[in-house]
Amino acid sequence: MTMLLSVEHIDAYYGHIHALDDISFTVNKGEVVTLLGANGAGKTTTLRTITGLLNPNRGQIEFQGRKIHHLQTESIVRMGISLVPEGRRLFPELTVFENLEMGSFFRKDKLKVKEDLKKVFEYFPLLEERKKQVASTLSGGEQQMLAISRGLMSNPQLLLLDEPSLGLAPLIVEEIFQIIERISNEGTTLLLVEQNAIMALSVSSYGHIIENGKIVMSDSCENLVGNEKVKASYLGMDESGIEGGDEEGMQRGNG
């Protein structure tokens, strides 16, 4: 497989807080890779560092063979990385259509932009019905659909999704993950941070567990699902495989 993203020995700080400690992993073209861990473990910080929102103090990040850890966010987006941030971060007073236009702001290929707009409306038909509606009046699920669609409108080679299920009802979460799987199957590479470990592992090929800014476990998602420690700490199961067997682990796994 062709390596798309390489993160090598990254250290990053917030002031005096050592947020990332020697983080290394790769994402191959066509993969869905997931980052799991408790709140504050370093998952979102990893995405922020990849996209240039936080500068690493050590290490390097390469995308399609080019070093990007010294670049500004705008340049990284133009290269083909798009972040759908936690909390959606829409333009609340703009319409659905205007938010989607903002996603394609840097693009010059107007014909392809129209094709991609048609594609996101195929993913989320509700957005086409509400394209003239102001974003702040959408439901939480509809706003998440719009946030993902806006990310796709930049035509990314790599889409970073930060907690796409956060605060959503179970039925909406299932719908969101069905679309995530479809996006992957149609050729977009994904790096996923997700509180719902079961859903994340179900659509991913490989996973990394982050604790206190360090990657402490990496394996195929199939093996992670079968790992007793992962079951207890992140999937809410005890060693017998009974869901809800470790309440403290459930709480840790919600980060």
Phi and psi in degrees as GROMACS dihedral restraints (atoms count N, CA, C in turn):
[ dihedral_restraints ]
;  ai    aj    ak    al  type     phi  dphi    fc
    3     4     5     6     1   -85.2    20    10
    4     5     6     7     1   126.7    20    10
    6     7     8     9     1   -76.0    20    10
    7     8     9    10     1   126.9    20    10
    9    10    11    12     1   -97.4    20    10
   10    11    12    13     1   -44.8    20    10
   12    13    14    15     1  -128.8    20    10
   13    14    15    16     1   135.3    20    10
   15    16    17    18     1  -129.7    20    10
   16    17    18    19     1   120.5    20    10
   18    19    20    21     1  -110.4    20    10
   19    20    21    22     1   119.3    20    10
   21    22    23    24     1  -125.5    20    10
   22    23    24    25     1   113.3    20    10
   24    25    26    27     1    53.1    20    10
   25    26    27    28     1    48.3    20    10
   27    28    29    30     1   -81.8    20    10
   28    29    30    31     1   127.7    20    10
   30    31    32    33     1  -113.5    20    10
   31    32    33    34     1   138.5    20    10
   33    34    35    36     1  -145.8    20    10
   34    35    36    37     1   148.3    20    10
   36    37    38    39     1  -128.4    20    10
   37    38    39    40     1   146.9    20    10
   39    40    41    42     1  -107.7    20    10
   40    41    42    43     1   100.4    20    10
   42    43    44    45     1    63.0    20    10
   43    44    45    46     1  -120.6    20    10
   45    46    47    48     1   -94.1    20    10
   46    47    48    49     1    -0.8    20    10
   48    49    50    51     1   -85.2    20    10
   49    50    51    52     1   123.1    20    10
   51    52    53    54     1   -81.8    20    10
   52    53    54    55     1    94.2    20    10
   54    55    56    57     1   -81.1    20    10
   55    56    57    58     1   -37.9    20    10
   57    58    59    60     1  -127.0    20    10
   58    59    60    61     1   131.5    20    10
   60    61    62    63     1  -127.0    20    10
   61    62    63    64     1    97.9    20    10
   63    64    65    66     1    59.6    20    10
   64    65    66    67     1    47.9    20    10
   66    67    68    69     1   -78.4    20    10
   67    68    69    70     1   127.2    20    10
   69    70    71    72     1  -140.6    20    10
   70    71    72    73     1   132.5    20    10
   72    73    74    75     1  -168.4    20    10
   73    74    75    76     1   167.6    20    10
   75    76    77    78     1  -128.4    20    10
   76    77    78    79     1   158.0    20    10
   78    79    80    81     1  -129.6    20    10
   79    80    81    82     1   121.0    20    10
   81    82    83    84     1   -88.3    20    10
   82    83    84    85     1   153.5    20    10
   84    85    86    87     1   -58.3    20    10
   85    86    87    88     1   130.5    20    10
   87    88    89    90     1    90.4    20    10
   88    89    90    91     1    -7.2    20    10
   90    91    92    93     1   -83.3    20    10
   91    92    93    94     1   159.8    20    10
   93    94    95    96     1  -115.5    20    10
   94    95    96    97     1   116.8    20    10
   96    97    98    99     1  -113.7    20    10
   97    98    99   100     1   136.8    20    10
   99   100   101   102     1  -117.6    20    10
  100   101   102   103     1   144.2    20    10
  102   103   104   105     1  -110.7    20    10
  103   104   105   106     1   122.6    20    10
  105   106   107   108     1  -115.0    20    10
  106   107   108   109     1   152.5    20    10
  108   109   110   111     1   163.5    20    10
  109   110   111   112     1   166.7    20    10
  111   112   113   114     1   -71.8    20    10
  112   113   114   115     1   169.1    20    10
  114   115   116   117     1   -57.2    20    10
  115   116   117   118     1   133.9    20    10
  117   118   119   120     1    81.7    20    10
  118   119   120   121     1     5.7    20    10
  120   121   122   123     1   -73.5    20    10
  121   122   123   124     1   -25.2    20    10
  123   124   125   126     1   123.4    20    10
  124   125   126   127     1     7.6    20    10
  126   127   128   129     1   -66.7    20    10
  127   128   129   130     1   -53.5    20    10
  129   130   131   132     1   -64.2    20    10
  130   131   132   133     1   -38.1    20    10
  132   133   134   135     1   -59.9    20    10
  133   134   135   136     1   -37.1    20    10
  135   136   137   138     1   -61.6    20    10
  136   137   138   139     1   -45.6    20    10
  138   139   140   141     1   -64.6    20    10
  139   140   141   142     1   -40.7    20    10
  141   142   143   144     1   -63.2    20    10
  142   143   144   145     1   -36.0    20    10
  144   145   146   147     1   -71.0    20    10
  145   146   147   148     1   -40.4    20    10
  147   148   149   150     1   -60.6    20    10
  148   149   150   151     1   -38.3    20    10
  150   151   152   153     1   -91.3    20    10
  151   152   153   154     1     7.0    20    10
  153   154   155   156     1    81.8    20    10
  154   155   156   157     1     7.1    20    10
  156   157   158   159     1   -77.9    20    10
  157   158   159   160     1   -18.1    20    10
  159   160   161   162     1  -137.9    20    10
  160   161   162   163     1   129.4    20    10
  162   163   164   165     1   -86.6    20    10
  163   164   165   166     1   130.8    20    10
  165   166   167   168     1   -72.1    20    10
  166   167   168   169     1   147.6    20    10
  168   169   170   171     1   -85.6    20    10
  169   170   171   172     1   -18.7    20    10
  171   172   173   174     1  -155.3    20    10
  172   173   174   175     1   155.6    20    10
  174   175   176   177     1    94.0    20    10
  175   176   177   178     1  -177.4    20    10
  177   178   179   180     1  -145.1    20    10
  178   179   180   181     1   155.1    20    10
  180   181   182   183     1  -126.4    20    10
  181   182   183   184     1   128.8    20    10
  183   184   185   186     1  -118.8    20    10
  184   185   186   187     1   139.7    20    10
  186   187   188   189     1  -128.4    20    10
  187   188   189   190     1   121.4    20    10
  189   190   191   192     1    51.7    20    10
  190   191   192   193     1    39.9    20    10
  192   193   194   195     1    81.2    20    10
  193   194   195   196     1     2.5    20    10
  195   196   197   198     1  -113.8    20    10
  196   197   198   199     1   133.7    20    10
  198   199   200   201     1   -68.6    20    10
  199   200   201   202     1   129.8    20    10
  201   202   203   204     1  -124.4    20    10
  202   203   204   205     1    -3.2    20    10
  204   205   206   207     1   -67.8    20    10
  205   206   207   208     1   -12.9    20    10
  207   208   209   210     1  -103.0    20    10
  208   209   210   211     1     1.5    20    10
  210   211   212   213     1   -91.1    20    10
  211   212   213   214     1   158.3    20    10
  213   214   215   216     1   -77.1    20    10
  214   215   216   217     1   157.4    20    10
  216   217   218   219     1   -56.6    20    10
  217   218   219   220     1   -42.2    20    10
  219   220   221   222     1   -57.0    20    10
  220   221   222   223     1   -43.5    20    10
  222   223   224   225     1   -66.7    20    10
  223   224   225   226     1   -37.8    20    10
  225   226   227   228     1   -66.4    20    10
  226   227   228   229     1   -40.7    20    10
  228   229   230   231     1   -62.8    20    10
  229   230   231   232     1   -43.6    20    10
  231   232   233   234     1   -61.8    20    10
  232   233   234   235     1   -29.1    20    10
  234   235   236   237     1   -75.2    20    10
  235   236   237   238     1   -19.7    20    10
  237   238   239   240     1   123.5    20    10
  238   239   240   241     1    21.4    20    10
  240   241   242   243     1  -112.7    20    10
  241   242   243   244     1   129.8    20    10
  243   244   245   246     1  -128.3    20    10
  244   245   246   247     1   134.9    20    10
  246   247   248   249     1  -109.1    20    10
  247   248   249   250     1   127.3    20    10
  249   250   251   252     1  -100.3    20    10
  250   251   252   253     1   102.3    20    10
  252   253   254   255     1   -77.0    20    10
  253   254   255   256     1   160.1    20    10
  255   256   257   258     1   -59.8    20    10
  256   257   258   259     1   137.5    20    10
  258   259   260   261     1    84.0    20    10
  259   260   261   262     1     5.1    20    10
  261   262   263   264     1    73.4    20    10
  262   263   264   265     1   -46.3    20    10
  264   265   266   267     1    52.4    20    10
  265   266   267   268     1    47.6    20    10
  267   268   269   270     1   -76.5    20    10
  268   269   270   271     1   169.5    20    10
  270   271   272   273     1   -88.4    20    10
  271   272   273   274     1    98.9    20    10
  273   274   275   276     1   -64.6    20    10
  274   275   276   277     1   -29.8    20    10
  276   277   278   279     1   -92.5    20    10
  277   278   279   280     1    -2.8    20    10
  279   280   281   282     1   -91.4    20    10
  280   281   282   283     1   157.6    20    10
  282   283   284   285     1   -74.5    20    10
  283   284   285   286     1   170.0    20    10
  285   286   287   288     1   -54.8    20    10
  286   287   288   289     1   -48.6    20    10
  288   289   290   291     1   -63.1    20    10
  289   290   291   292     1   -40.7    20    10
  291   292   293   294     1   -66.8    20    10
  292   293   294   295     1   -36.9    20    10
  294   295   296   297     1   -62.6    20    10
  295   296   297   298     1   -40.8    20    10
  297   298   299   300     1   -66.5    20    10
  298   299   300   301     1   -37.6    20    10
  300   301   302   303     1   -60.9    20    10
  301   302   303   304     1   -39.5    20    10
  303   304   305   306     1   -62.9    20    10
  304   305   306   307     1   -31.8    20    10
  306   307   308   309     1   -64.2    20    10
  307   308   309   310     1   -28.4    20    10
  309   310   311   312     1  -102.8    20    10
  310   311   312   313     1    18.2    20    10
  312   313   314   315     1   -55.0    20    10
  313   314   315   316     1   -40.1    20    10
  315   316   317   318     1   -83.0    20    10
  316   317   318   319     1    -9.0    20    10
  318   319   320   321     1   -84.8    20    10
  319   320   321   322     1   145.7    20    10
  321   322   323   324     1  -109.6    20    10
  322   323   324   325     1   -13.2    20    10
  324   325   326   327     1   -84.7    20    10
  325   326   327   328     1    77.3    20    10
  327   328   329   330     1   -61.7    20    10
  328   329   330   331     1   -35.6    20    10
  330   331   332   333     1   -64.6    20    10
  331   332   333   334     1   -43.5    20    10
  333   334   335   336     1   -67.3    20    10
  334   335   336   337     1   -32.8    20    10
  336   337   338   339     1   -60.3    20    10
  337   338   339   340     1   -42.8    20    10
  339   340   341   342     1   -63.7    20    10
  340   341   342   343     1   -38.5    20    10
  342   343   344   345     1   -65.4    20    10
  343   344   345   346     1   -40.6    20    10
  345   346   347   348     1   -69.5    20    10
  346   347   348   349     1   -34.0    20    10
  348   349   350   351     1   -62.9    20    10
  349   350   351   352     1   -43.4    20    10
  351   352   353   354     1   -60.7    20    10
  352   353   354   355     1   -38.9    20    10
  354   355   356   357     1   -65.5    20    10
  355   356   357   358     1   -44.7    20    10
  357   358   359   360     1   -68.0    20    10
  358   359   360   361     1   -29.4    20    10
  360   361   362   363     1   -71.7    20    10
  361   362   363   364     1   -26.5    20    10
  363   364   365   366     1   -70.1    20    10
  364   365   366   367     1   -40.4    20    10
  366   367   368   369     1   -63.4    20    10
  367   368   369   370     1   -46.2    20    10
  369   370   371   372     1  -128.9    20    10
  370   371   372   373     1    80.0    20    10
  372   373   374   375     1   -57.0    20    10
  373   374   375   376     1   -28.0    20    10
  375   376   377   378     1   -61.3    20    10
  376   377   378   379     1   -32.0    20    10
  378   379   380   381     1   -68.2    20    10
  379   380   381   382     1   -34.9    20    10
  381   382   383   384     1   -65.8    20    10
  382   383   384   385     1   -39.1    20    10
  384   385   386   387     1   -63.6    20    10
  385   386   387   388     1   -30.7    20    10
  387   388   389   390     1  -108.8    20    10
  388   389   390   391     1    21.9    20    10
  390   391   392   393     1   -63.4    20    10
  391   392   393   394     1   -22.7    20    10
  393   394   395   396     1   -96.5    20    10
  394   395   396   397     1     1.9    20    10
  396   397   398   399     1   -85.3    20    10
  397   398   399   400     1   141.8    20    10
  399   400   401   402     1   -68.0    20    10
  400   401   402   403     1   136.0    20    10
  402   403   404   405     1   -59.3    20    10
  403   404   405   406     1   -35.5    20    10
  405   406   407   408     1   -66.8    20    10
  406   407   408   409     1   -16.2    20    10
  408   409   410   411     1   -92.3    20    10
  409   410   411   412     1    -1.9    20    10
  411   412   413   414     1   -76.8    20    10
  412   413   414   415     1   157.4    20    10
  414   415   416   417     1   -70.9    20    10
  415   416   417   418     1   167.9    20    10
  417   418   419   420     1   -58.4    20    10
  418   419   420   421     1   -42.7    20    10
  420   421   422   423     1   -64.7    20    10
  421   422   423   424     1   -41.3    20    10
  423   424   425   426     1   -65.7    20    10
  424   425   426   427     1   -38.0    20    10
  426   427   428   429     1   -64.8    20    10
  427   428   429   430     1   -37.4    20    10
  429   430   431   432     1   -67.0    20    10
  430   431   432   433     1   -39.7    20    10
  432   433   434   435     1   -58.9    20    10
  433   434   435   436     1   -41.7    20    10
  435   436   437   438     1   -68.1    20    10
  436   437   438   439     1   -39.3    20    10
  438   439   440   441     1   -63.1    20    10
  439   440   441   442     1   -43.1    20    10
  441   442   443   444     1   -64.5    20    10
  442   443   444   445     1   -43.0    20    10
  444   445   446   447     1   -64.5    20    10
  445   446   447   448     1   -40.7    20    10
  447   448   449   450     1   -61.4    20    10
  448   449   450   451     1   -40.2    20    10
  450   451   452   453     1   -61.3    20    10
  451   452   453   454     1   -40.0    20    10
  453   454   455   456     1   -69.8    20    10
  454   455   456   457     1   -25.8    20    10
  456   457   458   459     1   -68.8    20    10
  457   458   459   460     1   -12.1    20    10
  459   460   461   462     1   -84.4    20    10
  460   461   462   463     1    -0.1    20    10
  462   463   464   465     1    57.7    20    10
  463   464   465   466     1    55.5    20    10
  465   466   467   468     1   -74.5    20    10
  466   467   468   469     1   148.2    20    10
  468   469   470   471     1   -81.2    20    10
  469   470   471   472     1   -29.0    20    10
  471   472   473   474     1  -134.4    20    10
  472   473   474   475     1   121.7    20    10
  474   475   476   477     1  -107.5    20    10
  475   476   477   478     1   123.4    20    10
  477   478   479   480     1  -100.4    20    10
  478   479   480   481     1   123.2    20    10
  480   481   482   483     1  -115.4    20    10
  481   482   483   484     1   119.2    20    10
  483   484   485   486     1  -107.6    20    10
  484   485   486   487     1   105.3    20    10
  486   487   488   489     1    54.6    20    10
  487   488   489   490     1    58.5    20    10
  489   490   491   492     1   -66.8    20    10
  490   491   492   493     1   -18.5    20    10
  492   493   494   495     1   -97.3    20    10
  493   494   495   496     1     0.2    20    10
  495   496   497   498     1   -59.9    20    10
  496   497   498   499     1   122.2    20    10
  498   499   500   501     1    78.9    20    10
  499   500   501   502     1     9.0    20    10
  501   502   503   504     1  -101.9    20    10
  502   503   504   505     1   152.0    20    10
  504   505   506   507     1   -67.3    20    10
  505   506   507   508     1   150.9    20    10
  507   508   509   510     1   -53.3    20    10
  508   509   510   511     1   -40.9    20    10
  510   511   512   513     1   -65.8    20    10
  511   512   513   514     1   -36.9    20    10
  513   514   515   516     1   -69.5    20    10
  514   515   516   517     1   -38.1    20    10
  516   517   518   519     1   -59.7    20    10
  517   518   519   520     1   -45.3    20    10
  519   520   521   522     1   -58.9    20    10
  520   521   522   523     1   -42.6    20    10
  522   523   524   525     1   -64.5    20    10
  523   524   525   526     1   -43.5    20    10
  525   526   527   528     1   -59.8    20    10
  526   527   528   529     1   -43.3    20    10
  528   529   530   531     1   -74.0    20    10
  529   530   531   532     1   -27.8    20    10
  531   532   533   534     1   -62.7    20    10
  532   533   534   535     1   -40.4    20    10
  534   535   536   537     1   -70.8    20    10
  535   536   537   538     1   -39.3    20    10
  537   538   539   540     1   -57.8    20    10
  538   539   540   541     1   -43.6    20    10
  540   541   542   543     1   -64.5    20    10
  541   542   543   544     1   -39.5    20    10
  543   544   545   546     1   -66.3    20    10
  544   545   546   547     1   -42.0    20    10
  546   547   548   549     1   -58.5    20    10
  547   548   549   550     1   -42.8    20    10
  549   550   551   552     1   -63.4    20    10
  550   551   552   553     1   -46.9    20    10
  552   553   554   555     1   -62.4    20    10
  553   554   555   556     1   -24.8    20    10
  555   556   557   558     1   -93.7    20    10
  556   557   558   559     1     9.6    20    10
  558   559   560   561     1   114.6    20    10
  559   560   561   562     1    -4.4    20    10
  561   562   563   564     1   -88.9    20    10
  562   563   564   565     1   130.8    20    10
  564   565   566   567     1   -81.1    20    10
  565   566   567   568     1   140.6    20    10
  567   568   569   570     1  -129.0    20    10
  568   569   570   571     1   137.7    20    10
  570   571   572   573     1  -118.7    20    10
  571   572   573   574     1   119.6    20    10
  573   574   575   576     1  -118.4    20    10
  574   575   576   577     1   129.0    20    10
  576   577   578   579     1  -110.7    20    10
  577   578   579   580     1   126.5    20    10
  579   580   581   582     1  -151.4    20    10
  580   581   582   583     1   133.6    20    10
  582   583   584   585     1   -73.1    20    10
  583   584   585   586     1   -29.2    20    10
  585   586   587   588     1   -87.2    20    10
  586   587   588   589     1    88.6    20    10
  588   589   590   591     1   -61.9    20    10
  589   590   591   592     1   -37.7    20    10
  591   592   593   594     1   -62.4    20    10
  592   593   594   595     1   -46.7    20    10
  594   595   596   597     1   -65.8    20    10
  595   596   597   598     1   -42.2    20    10
  597   598   599   600     1   -61.4    20    10
  598   599   600   601     1   -46.3    20    10
  600   601   602   603     1   -68.4    20    10
  601   602   603   604     1   -27.1    20    10
  603   604   605   606     1   -70.0    20    10
  604   605   606   607     1   -24.7    20    10
  606   607   608   609     1  -107.3    20    10
  607   608   609   610     1    -4.2    20    10
  609   610   611   612     1  -103.4    20    10
  610   611   612   613     1   158.6    20    10
  612   613   614   615     1   -99.3    20    10
  613   614   615   616     1   -28.6    20    10
  615   616   617   618     1  -144.7    20    10
  616   617   618   619     1   147.6    20    10
  618   619   620   621     1  -138.0    20    10
  619   620   621   622     1   152.7    20    10
  621   622   623   624     1  -129.1    20    10
  622   623   624   625     1   134.8    20    10
  624   625   626   627     1  -104.5    20    10
  625   626   627   628     1   126.0    20    10
  627   628   629   630     1  -109.2    20    10
  628   629   630   631     1   130.4    20    10
  630   631   632   633     1  -133.0    20    10
  631   632   633   634     1   125.9    20    10
  633   634   635   636     1    51.4    20    10
  634   635   636   637     1    42.2    20    10
  636   637   638   639     1    80.1    20    10
  637   638   639   640     1     4.4    20    10
  639   640   641   642     1  -119.5    20    10
  640   641   642   643     1   144.6    20    10
  642   643   644   645     1   -81.0    20    10
  643   644   645   646     1   118.3    20    10
  645   646   647   648     1  -106.1    20    10
  646   647   648   649     1   -13.0    20    10
  648   649   650   651     1  -156.8    20    10
  649   650   651   652     1   137.5    20    10
  651   652   653   654     1  -139.7    20    10
  652   653   654   655     1   133.6    20    10
  654   655   656   657     1  -169.2    20    10
  655   656   657   658     1   171.5    20    10
  657   658   659   660     1   -62.3    20    10
  658   659   660   661     1   151.2    20    10
  660   661   662   663     1   -64.7    20    10
  661   662   663   664     1   -31.4    20    10
  663   664   665   666     1   -60.4    20    10
  664   665   666   667     1   -43.5    20    10
  666   667   668   669     1   -72.0    20    10
  667   668   669   670     1   -36.1    20    10
  669   670   671   672     1   -64.1    20    10
  670   671   672   673     1   -40.4    20    10
  672   673   674   675     1   -61.7    20    10
  673   674   675   676     1   -33.1    20    10
  675   676   677   678     1   -87.7    20    10
  676   677   678   679     1    -4.9    20    10
  678   679   680   681     1   -79.8    20    10
  679   680   681   682     1   128.7    20    10
  681   682   683   684     1   -64.0    20    10
  682   683   684   685     1   -39.1    20    10
  684   685   686   687     1   -64.5    20    10
  685   686   687   688     1   -41.4    20    10
  687   688   689   690     1   -65.3    20    10
  688   689   690   691     1   -41.8    20    10
  690   691   692   693     1   -57.0    20    10
  691   692   693   694     1   -47.3    20    10
  693   694   695   696     1   -70.2    20    10
  694   695   696   697     1   -40.3    20    10
  696   697   698   699     1   -89.5    20    10
  697   698   699   700     1   -29.7    20    10
  699   700   701   702     1  -124.6    20    10
  700   701   702   703     1   -21.1    20    10
  702   703   704   705     1  -106.3    20    10
  703   704   705   706     1     0.4    20    10
  705   706   707   708     1    67.3    20    10
  706   707   708   709     1    36.7    20    10
  708   709   710   711     1  -125.5    20    10
  709   710   711   712     1   148.1    20    10
  711   712   713   714     1   -85.3    20    10
  712   713   714   715     1  -175.4    20    10
  714   715   716   717     1   -65.9    20    10
  715   716   717   718     1   -19.0    20    10
  717   718   719   720     1   -81.7    20    10
  718   719   720   721     1    -6.7    20    10
  720   721   722   723     1    88.6    20    10
  721   722   723   724     1     9.1    20    10
  723   724   725   726     1   -81.1    20    10
  724   725   726   727     1   125.2    20    10
  726   727   728   729     1   -65.1    20    10
  727   728   729   730     1   138.3    20    10
  729   730   731   732     1    85.7    20    10
  730   731   732   733     1    11.9    20    10
  732   733   734   735     1   -72.9    20    10
  733   734   735   736     1   -16.2    20    10
  735   736   737   738     1  -136.6    20    10
  736   737   738   739     1    94.6    20    10
  738   739   740   741     1   -63.0    20    10
  739   740   741   742     1   -40.1    20    10
  741   742   743   744     1   -63.9    20    10
  742   743   744   745     1   -39.1    20    10
  744   745   746   747     1   -64.3    20    10
  745   746   747   748     1   -37.3    20    10
  747   748   749   750     1   -59.7    20    10
  748   749   750   751     1   -43.3    20    10
  750   751   752   753     1   -65.5    20    10
  751   752   753   754     1   -41.5    20    10
  753   754   755   756     1   -64.2    20    10
  754   755   756   757     1   -36.0    20    10
  756   757   758   759     1   -75.1    20    10
  757   758   759   760     1    -5.7    20    10
  759   760   761   762     1   -88.0    20    10
  760   761   762   763     1    10.4    20    10
